Amino acid sequence: MVLRVLGSAAGGGFPQWNCACVNCGGMRKGLIAASPRTQESVCLSADDGDWFLINASPEVRAQIESFDALHPRQSRSTPIQAIFLTNGDLDHCLGLLSLRENHRLVLYATESVRRGFTEGNVLYRTLQRFAEQITWRTLKLDVEEPVLLVDGRPSRLTVTAVAVPGKLPIHLEGLVSSGEADVNVGFRFRQSTNGKVLAYFSAVGRITPSVLNALEGADCVMLDGTFWSSDELSVPGFLEKSAEDLAHCPVGGPEGSLSMLSKIAALRRVFIHINNTNPMLREDSPERKLVEAAGWEVAWDGMEIRL
Ligand SMILES: [Zn+2]
């Protein structure tokens, strides 16, 4: 399996257009040791020329252009066989509307995520220009199923969607039921030819036994690295909400994911979906040193992992 990080930042990217925090301002002025990052998206392949996207970020067009393997090889075409959605947040779905150029798309999502994107969304009509422009393949929780190519043939990958504590996208709050377990999922991808497993959990509100179970035995874990601390947005006065209110378990602290997952044995352990306020973005910060000392990595745009 080959993974390529197309975007490693949380919503807003890094630097964020309306932010002059220590990180964003420092990045623009060249005062900190860090790299700019686009919003979270990863592509993966069983190394056979077929590619799958996880999430379609608002920067999807530039992200596809950034990686040769995703370029069309003839006429009008794409090696992208399908797109997986972890939840309905705009930073994961908005890019779908940018892929509207009369091309068939296969979308893997849970029923709640599909409904959240399609129902009452007049912009979705741009993806309904012809019959079968979009094929939804509905993911059931905890069922391992073959990942199919755009033409329906099996790929060398399987996927299992696992419910993760999360929340509704902001634009759906108050409109639809917030109690569905499948509004936010992580994925376990397994390559059938060599058994290698990627556990992809980029939005984790709480580390539950089922999340732990899904990370167990993975060769690579990609985990929610949005915030370092609970009060990262409230202390500077950006937003009166904690990391947990926003359904992101912080990385640092005694209850943080770094400490809670100290026993995870995956060869590669990578934080992704990193908010621009997170101090671990700075390569010389004490927080970054803690992460690296624990054997974890901080994803960057262009990072490639082979399993
Ligand atoms: Zn910022």
Residues whose N, C-alpha, C, O or C-beta is under 5 A from the ligand:
A	BS01	ZN	Q16 C19 A20 C21 C24 N276 T277
